[in-house]
């Protein structure tokens, strides 16, 4: 009986050692890094009750990262998907916490959108002829101020498409000497 118990103990020890070797740490691979779920752009509501964040995962079949936006109670709990596949960027809570604003591409131009923090459909606020850049809510949550480039007039747009919008920089021994506009694009 002692021999049987000893043999069982040796076999059990060998099995545990083999299993431990299978689970031994290994160097991280590039695929491991690509497979990691990335969490970013965390934004806390003004009242401190909610956190909006972005979760990014690699879709190997489509060969691209997919982004989803979630809202979660700041004290912990179940997160729920807040923004759909159209996504957005530059998220901001309104100072009163009733809305979330963000930028989203429409016809290759960034426009402002707004959504209630309780959820629902996003509503497009701006229809600017050029992309909306940075923006900020007013303190009373009634207005949003934004920066956008002046749209080109018809002649400037034609010149831009023809390649006459390059900036030529002449460098000499003293550094940058001259900036001139209006020259056609050239290969350097």
Steps between C-alpha positions, in 0.01 A plus 500: 500500500788734578646432154163578334463826693858598418450418129175702495675795664784486243252484209298788646821702544602436138152599375506825699852579374394436138191719542709778656741488208207544259394813689849643548542866409608564146614811319221717363458481123389763251169314462450514878538878484261527206242280675496716813179691560591868531307734724549874452342846499341466844279800579319554832162673518490836685308344791754216526233231454593367153809422293498491120786304340611351169579131457702393196548143373667359191272328249737257329254413220449866403862591585398811695433616854140539608411764756205492735405762754366401840345675798555352846405619851808647670430299817517177299234296331393386158632697200274547200580597143421869464606606148436285194736403220513852354709594804640845553788693652568790737219402740393758761229500763293819519570686827152408629564133412184464290676458162809359337642674196748359251635532149414256225589493131227602255597525131869492601458797735491487881167631631360542853243257639313491831331222697315482829707329769203270560547368144310525174594611152778745426385829345724693262547860620736647241500498122813706451661512155835401651588266785429602856818506709512561873183599685380592847167517683382824660478488879118495491491203254293702251765561232800332341782709354722342235796573276490424128697615198345750266369309199685574175324714244451359151823647356709381794349152473597484130856613582518242782389218270754617237780476758562871563479480880853387577730683739854525365773527761845616392760375747851638507785496750311734736193271514160571358523816293173544316138382487312563179151397395357459152753268338392172344591187698845369423677176575790556739 
